[in-house]
Amino acid sequence: MNELRSRGVEDVLLAVVDGPQGFREAILAVFPEATVQTCIVHLLRHRLDFVSFKDRKLVAAALKVINRAVDSVVAEAALTAFEAGPWGRNYAAIGQSWRRAWGEVVPFYTFHVDVGRLLYTTNAIEALNAKLRRAVRARDRFLTDEAALKLLFLVLNRAEKEWITPLREWAIDKAQLPFFSANASPGQWPDRVVQQTGHTRNLRQSELLHCRVFCYGYYQPMNRVPVPCGGMRSHTGTTTMFEMPNLLTLSSPTPLDTLDSDQLTELQRGLSVLGYPISLVDGLYGPNTKNAWAEFKTDVFPGNPTLVGPESVKILDTKASDISKNLGIPTTNESSTIAAVIRQCRLVGLDLKTQISYVLATTKWETAQTFRPVKEAFWKDEAWRKANLHYYPYYGRGYVQITWKRNYEKYGKILGLDLVNNPDLALNHPVALFIVVHGFQTGGFTGRKISDYINAGQTNFIDARRCINGTDRAAEIAALAQGYMTTL
């Protein structure tokens, strides 16, 4: 490790090791901020040393349930189930050894499943080491140390020429690697890289194979577009997006159909924010506005449903402001984003633990476990999206990706932002957070609301995927939701 440091390696973000005694301590002594993960294959192999030969295949199959868990919570539950099962009781030393190594296993579950396939084992570097050993064994002796080094150099160069087939889903893995760390928030890896290198560049597949430690040293930043401040006001340091200055001037009950266009726009926006069925914020009076206002009055302020008075407007403004304040609270890591999603769900009435768990699971899945707003096919460049997505530039963006111009127009009018001309605004946290929760609440994505599948009478995590994208990856997201059920 000291030699790596002296040769210019300034930081190690992730080290995957196969368990030699003292290696973890050696890494952390030189690179104290590194995340050290044990090789899962070696872990499984060594634990089978406790097992008789006739039972090894069955015990290995039982242990793979732990290995294939979607996150650390599900993995620990699987380990507990294994310990309580017949194999765990017969071979108690296996569970104990997993528990002892658990701190070095947990980082594996921080990553997306596709990245996990790349990082769960040191087999790649061991295959390279095997080439080096074969080359050395083929010769009886070397006259000098320099001769041996030259041989190893030639073997490494020849081996690199054989790396012409990319690892499976390497493009996805490369895009996601910077966002994860078990010991640091998702944003800290990029900060450490930019601070220490002063530049960015892309990572080549071969760079992961040149040393026993996986050193991911470069970061390609995502584009961010600031939300314009026009039309917003400050409340104790937070951002409020839904002003109602014209409606708040009402001093007495006024017939709904006599409001002017600005007043109707503010009323429609407030009702839409709360999830009432306004098809379009357009400042025009019609049956949708009439019915939505009547529903709101029934829920919160009994009285004539055709009148808009100062008391009912004040309630509407307060509820919309509460939502807006939550949107304005900044998030810095996964935990703060999860907290913001939970608060947003509760503010709009999605307060069942099952509903919140599913919204969190979807957000985690759709953002490749980063809990950061992403672009559709984020591992590709803009030129690829322009050439391959027929709804370009209105491709998916956010925590759960909205597509098509009509949806950008709809949410732009609700939020008071020009999402049509600036679709990248959907990558900002307040916008992305509002859209993911509002879409689940109102059925804004597919016409199906989360309450259709998850309510006080039923919990259907599989079919709830229809709120977003048919049944695509429904089982995986359901498993994530079950994991959140145990932690909320």
C-alpha positions in Angstrom: 0.0 0.0 0.0 2.8 2.4 0.8 4.3 1.6 -2.6 1.0 2.5 -4.3 0.9 5.8 -2.4 4.5 6.6 -3.4 3.8 5.8 -7.0 1.0 8.5 -7.1 -2.2 6.8 -6.0 -3.8 9.5 -3.8 -7.0 7.8 -2.8 -8.7 4.4 -2.9 -12.4 4.4 -3.0 -13.1 0.7 -3.0 -10.9 -2.3 -2.3 -12.1 -5.8 -3.0 -9.9 -8.3 -1.2 -9.8 -12.1 -0.8 -9.2 -12.2 2.9 -5.4 -12.4 3.6 -4.7 -11.7 7.2 -4.0 -8.0 7.9 -4.7 -6.8 4.3 -7.7 -4.7 5.4 -5.7 -3.0 8.1 -2.9 -2.3 5.7 -5.2 -0.7 3.2 -6.9 1.5 5.8 -3.6 2.5 7.4 -2.5 4.1 4.1 -5.9 5.0 2.7 -8.1 5.6 5.7 -11.2 6.7 3.7 -11.2 3.5 1.6 -14.2 1.1 1.7 -12.9 -2.5 2.0 -15.1 -5.3 0.8 -14.3 -9.0 1.0 -14.5 -11.2 -2.0 -17.9 -12.9 -1.9 -16.7 -16.0 -3.8 -13.9 -16.6 -1.4 -16.2 -16.0 1.6 -18.6 -18.7 0.3 -15.7 -21.1 -0.6 -14.1 -20.8 2.9 -17.4 -21.3 4.7 -17.9 -24.5 2.9 -14.8 -25.8 4.6 -17.0 -26.4 7.6 -19.4 -28.6 5.6 -19.2 -32.3 4.7 -18.7 -33.1 1.0 -22.2 -34.6 0.6 -23.9 -31.5 1.9 -21.8 -28.8 0.1 -24.1 -28.3 -2.9 -27.2 -27.9 -0.8 -25.5 -25.6 1.7 -24.0 -23.5 -1.1 -27.5 -23.0 -2.6 -28.8 -21.9 0.8 -26.0 -19.4 1.2 -26.5 -17.9 -2.3 -29.8 -16.5 -1.1 -27.7 -14.2 1.1 -25.4 -13.4 -1.7 -28.2 -12.5 -4.1 -30.2 -10.2 -1.7 -31.0 -6.8 -3.1 -29.7 -4.9 0.0 -28.1 -5.4 3.3 -31.4 -5.5 5.2 -32.7 -8.4 3.1 -29.3 -10.1 3.2 -29.2 -10.0 7.0 -32.7 -11.3 7.2 -31.6 -14.2 4.9 -28.6 -14.9 7.1 -30.8 -15.0 10.2 -33.2 -17.4 8.4 -30.2 -19.6 7.4 -29.0 -19.7 11.0 -32.4 -20.7 12.2 -32.8 -23.3 9.5 -31.5 -26.9 9.4 -28.2 -26.1 7.7 -27.5 -23.2 10.1 -28.1 -25.5 13.1 -26.0 -28.3 11.7 -23.1 -26.0 10.8 -23.3 -23.2 13.3 -19.8 -22.1 12.5 -20.9 -20.8 9.1 -23.3 -18.3 10.5 -20.8 -17.2 13.1 -18.1 -16.7 10.4 -20.5 -14.6 8.3 -21.3 -12.4 11.3 -17.6 -11.8 11.9 -17.0 -10.8 8.3 -20.3 -8.8 8.0 -18.7 -5.4 8.1 -16.7 -6.3 5.0 -19.7 -7.8 3.2 -22.1 -4.9 3.6 -20.4 -2.6 1.0 -21.4 -5.2 -1.6 -25.1 -4.5 -1.1 -24.6 -0.7 -1.5 -24.3 -1.2 -5.2 -26.8 -1.8 -8.0 -27.1 -5.5 -8.9 -25.3 -5.0 -12.2 -22.3 -3.4 -10.5 -22.4 -6.1 -7.8 -21.7 -8.7 -10.5 -18.5 -6.9 -11.3 -17.4 -6.4 -7.7 -18.4 -9.5 -5.8 -15.3 -11.4 -6.6 -11.5 -11.0 -7.2 -11.6 -13.6 -9.9 -10.7 -11.1 -12.6 -7.4 -10.1 -11.0 -6.7 -13.7 -10.0 -7.0 -14.8 -13.7 -4.4 -12.2 -14.5 -2.2 -13.4 -11.7 -2.5 -16.9 -13.1 -1.1 -15.8 -16.4 1.9 -14.2 -14.6 2.5 -17.4 -12.6 2.4 -19.6 -15.7 4.9 -17.4 -17.5 7.3 -17.5 -14.6 7.0 -21.2 -14.1 7.8 -21.9 -17.7 11.3 -20.6 -17.2 13.8 -22.3 -14.8 15.6 -19.1 -13.7 16.2 -15.5 -14.5 19.7 -14.0 -14.6 18.6 -10.7 -13.1 15.6 -9.2 -11.4 15.2 -6.9 -14.4 14.8 -9.9 -16.7 11.9 -11.1 -14.6 10.3 -7.7 -14.6 10.6 -7.5 -18.4 8.8 -10.8 -18.7 6.0 -9.7 -16.5 5.7 -6.4 -18.4 5.4 -8.3 -21.7 2.8 -10.7 -20.3 0.7 -7.8 -19.0 0.8 -6.1 -22.4 -0.2 -9.3 -24.2 -3.0 -9.9 -21.7 -4.5 -6.5 -22.3 -4.8 -7.1 -26.0 -7.1 -10.0 -25.2 -9.5 -7.7 -23.3 -11.6 -6.9 -26.4 -15.0 -8.1 -25.1 -16.5 -5.7 -22.6 -17.7 -7.0 -19.3 -21.5 -7.6 -19.4 -23.4 -4.4 -18.9 -20.1 -2.6 -18.4 -21.5 0.8 -19.7 -24.1 0.7 -16.9 -21.6 -0.3 -14.3 -19.2 2.4 -15.3 -21.9 5.1 -15.0 -23.0 3.9 -11.5 -19.7 3.3 -9.8 -19.0 6.8 -8.7 -22.3 7.1 -6.8 -21.9 4.5 -4.1 -20.0 4.0 -0.9 -20.8 2.2 2.3 -18.7 4.6 4.4 -19.5 7.9 2.6 -22.6 9.5 1.2 -23.1 9.1 -2.6 -21.8 12.6 -3.3 -18.5 12.2 -1.4 -16.7 9.9 -3.8 -16.9 12.5 -6.7 -15.8 15.3 -4.3 -12.8 13.3 -3.2 -11.8 12.6 -6.7 -12.2 16.1 -8.0 -10.4 17.5 -5.0 -7.4 15.3 -5.3 -7.0 14.9 -9.1 -8.2 18.4 -10.2 -9.7 16.8 -13.3 -12.1 14.2 -14.6 -11.9 11.4 -17.1 -13.6 8.2 -18.0 -12.6 4.8 -16.6 -11.4 2.1 -19.0 -12.3 -1.6 -18.3 -8.7 -2.6 -18.2 -7.9 -0.1 -15.5 -9.8 -2.3 -13.0 -7.4 -5.2 -13.7 -4.0 -3.7 -13.3 -3.7 -4.1 -9.5 -5.1 -6.2 -6.8 -7.0 -3.3 -5.3 -9.9 -1.9 -7.5 -9.0 1.8 -7.6 -11.9 3.9 -9.1 -10.2 7.2 -9.4 -12.2 9.3 -11.8 -15.7 10.8 -12.0 -17.8 12.0 -14.8 -20.2 14.6 -13.3 -23.8 14.7 -14.2 -25.2 18.0 -15.6 -27.3 20.0 -13.2 -29.6 22.9 -14.2 -30.5 25.3 -11.4 -34.2 26.0 -10.7 -34.9 29.6 -11.6 -35.9 31.7 -8.6 -38.7 33.6 -10.3 -42.2 33.0 -8.8 -40.8 31.6 -5.6 -40.7 33.1 -2.1 -38.7 32.3 1.0 -40.1 30.8 4.2 -37.6 30.6 7.0 -34.8 29.7 4.7 -36.7 27.2 2.5 -38.2 27.5 -0.9 -41.9 27.9 -1.6 -43.0 27.3 -5.1 -46.8 27.8 -5.0 -47.7 31.4 -4.4 -51.3 32.6 -4.4 -51.0 36.4 -4.2 -54.1 37.1 -6.3 -56.3 34.6 -4.5 -55.2 35.9 -1.1 -56.7 39.3 -2.0 -60.2 37.9 -1.8 -62.0 39.5 1.1 -65.4 37.9 0.8 -66.8 34.7 -0.8 -66.7 35.0 -4.6 -68.4 32.7 -7.2 -65.8 30.4 -8.7 -66.9 31.1 -12.2 -66.2 34.9 -11.7 -62.5 34.5 -10.8 -60.1 36.1 -13.3 -57.5 34.0 -15.1 -54.6 34.6 -12.7 -56.8 33.7 -9.7 -58.0 30.5 -11.4 -54.5 29.6 -12.3 -53.4 29.8 -8.7 -56.4 27.9 -7.5 -55.9 25.2 -10.1 -52.2 24.9 -9.2 -53.0 24.6 -5.5 -55.6 21.9 -6.1 -53.2 20.0 -8.4 -50.4 20.2 -5.8 -52.7 18.6 -3.3 -53.7 15.8 -5.8 -57.2 16.9 -6.7 -58.2 16.0 -10.3 -57.3 19.1 -12.4 -56.5 17.9 -15.9 -54.6 21.0 -16.9 -53.6 24.3 -15.2 -54.8 26.7 -17.8 -56.6 29.5 -15.9 -59.9 28.6 -17.5 -63.1 27.7 -15.7 -64.6 24.4 -16.6 -66.1 21.2 -15.1 -62.7 19.8 -13.9 -62.0 22.9 -11.9 -65.5 23.1 -10.6 -65.5 19.4 -9.4 -62.0 19.6 -7.9 -62.9 22.7 -5.9 -66.2 21.1 -4.7 -64.2 18.0 -3.6 -61.7 20.2 -1.8 -64.4 22.1 0.0 -66.1 18.8 1.1 -62.8 17.6 2.5 -61.6 20.6 4.4 -64.1 23.4 4.6 -67.8 22.7 4.6 -69.9 25.3 2.7 -71.1 26.3 -0.7 -68.9 24.4 -3.2 -69.4 27.2 -5.8 -67.9 29.9 -3.7 -64.3 30.8 -3.0 -63.7 32.7 0.2 -60.7 33.9 2.2 -61.0 31.1 4.8 -60.9 28.3 2.2 -58.2 30.0 0.2 -56.1 30.3 3.4 -56.4 26.5 4.0 -55.4 25.8 0.4 -52.4 28.1 0.6 -51.3 26.6 4.0 -51.4 23.0 2.6 -49.6 23.9 -0.6 -47.0 25.9 1.4 -46.3 22.9 3.6 -45.6 20.8 0.6 -43.5 23.5 -1.0 -41.4 23.9 2.2 -40.6 20.2 2.2 -39.5 20.5 -1.5 -37.2 23.3 -0.6 -35.3 21.4 2.1 -31.9 20.5 0.5 -30.7 16.9 0.4 -27.1 15.9 0.6 -27.1 12.1 0.7 -29.3 9.0 0.5 -30.6 9.4 4.0 -31.8 12.9 3.6 -33.5 12.1 0.2 -35.3 9.1 1.8 -36.5 11.4 4.7 -37.7 14.0 2.1 -39.7 11.3 0.2 -41.3 10.1 3.4 -42.3 13.6 4.4 -43.7 14.3 1.0 -45.7 11.1 1.0 -47.3 11.9 4.4 -48.1 15.5 3.4 -50.2 14.3 0.4 -52.0 11.5 2.4 -49.8 8.5 1.3 -49.1 7.8 5.0 -49.4 3.9 5.0 -46.0 2.3 5.7 -46.7 0.0 2.7 -47.3 2.9 0.3 -44.2 4.8 1.5 -42.1 1.6 1.3 -43.1 1.1 -2.3 -42.4 4.8 -3.3 -39.0 4.5 -1.8 -38.3 1.1 -3.5 -39.3 2.6 -6.9 -37.1 5.7 -6.3 -34.2 3.5 -5.4 -34.7 1.2 -8.4 -35.3 4.0 -11.0 -32.2 5.9 -9.9 -30.0 2.8 -9.9 -29.9 3.0 -6.1 -28.3 6.5 -6.2 -31.3 8.4 -4.8 -30.2 11.1 -7.2 -32.3 12.4 -10.2 -31.0 10.7 -13.3 -31.5 10.9 -17.1 -33.0 8.0 -19.1 -30.1 5.8 -20.3 -27.8 7.9 -18.1 -24.8 5.7 -19.0 -25.2 7.0 -22.6 -24.4 10.4 -24.0 -26.8 13.0 -25.3 -26.0 12.2 -28.9 -27.1 8.6 -28.3 -30.4 9.8 -26.7 -31.0 12.1 -29.6 -30.5 9.4 -32.2 -32.4 6.6 -30.4 -35.2 8.1 -28.4 -38.0 9.1 -30.6 -39.6 11.4 -28.0 -36.3 13.3 -27.6 -35.8 15.8 -25.9 -38.6 14.8 -23.6 -37.0 11.6 -22.5 -37.1 10.4 -18.9 -35.6 12.5 -16.1 -35.9 12.6 -12.3 -36.4 10.1 -9.5 -39.0 8.3 -11.6 -38.6 9.3 -15.2 -41.3 11.3 -16.9 -41.5 11.2 -20.7 -43.3 12.9 -23.6 -43.9 16.6 -24.1 -47.4 16.5 -22.7 -46.2 15.4 -19.3 -43.4 18.0 -19.2 -46.1 20.6 -20.1 -48.5 19.3 -17.4 -46.0 19.4 -14.6 -44.4 22.6 -15.8 -47.8 24.3 -15.4 -48.4 22.8 -12.0 -44.9 23.9 -10.8 -44.9 27.2 -12.5 -41.7 26.2 -14.4 -40.9 26.1 -18.2 -40.2 22.4 -18.4 -41.0 22.4 -22.1 -38.1 24.7 -23.0 -35.9 23.6 -20.1 -36.7 19.9 -19.6 -33.5 19.4 -17.6 -35.2 21.3 -14.8 -36.8 17.9 -14.0 -33.3 16.8 -12.7 -33.5 19.2 -9.8 -34.5 17.6 -6.5 -37.6 19.7 -5.7 -39.0 19.1 -9.1 -38.1 15.4 -9.2 -39.4 14.8 -5.6 -42.8 16.5 -6.4 -43.2 14.5 -9.6 -42.5 11.0 -8.2 -44.9 11.4 -5.2 -47.6 13.3 -7.2 -47.5 10.7 -10.0 -48.1 7.9 -7.5 -50.8 9.8 -5.7 -52.8 10.8 -8.7 -52.0 8.2 -11.3 -50.1 10.8 -13.3 -47.8 8.3 -15.0 -50.0 5.5 -16.3 -53.5 6.5 -15.0 -53.1 4.0 -12.1 -52.7 5.3 -8.5 -50.7 3.6 -5.8 -53.9 3.4 -3.8 -55.4 1.1 -6.4 -52.9 -1.6 -5.3 -51.7 -0.6 -1.9 -54.3 0.5 0.7 -55.6 -0.4 4.1 -57.3 -3.5 2.6 -54.5 -4.9 0.4 -50.8 -4.7 -0.2 -50.0 -5.8 -3.8 -46.3 -4.8 -4.3 -46.2 -6.7 -7.6 -49.1 -5.1 -9.4 -48.2 -1.7 -8.0 -45.5 -1.5 -10.6 -48.3 -0.8 -13.1 -48.4 2.7 -11.7 -45.0 3.2 -13.5 -44.2 0.7 -16.2 -46.4 -2.3 -16.5 -44.8 -5.3 -14.8 -41.2 -4.6 -15.7 -38.9 -5.6 -12.9 -41.9 -5.9 -10.6 -40.5 -8.7 -8.4 -37.2 -6.9 -7.8 -38.9 -3.7 -6.7 -41.4 -5.6 -4.6 -38.4 -7.1 -2.8 -36.9 -3.7 -2.2 -40.3 -2.6 -0.8 -40.4 -5.5 1.6 -36.9 -4.5 2.8 -38.1 -1.0 3.6 -41.1 -2.4 5.5 -38.6 -3.8 8.1 -36.8 -0.5 8.5 -39.5 2.2 8.5 
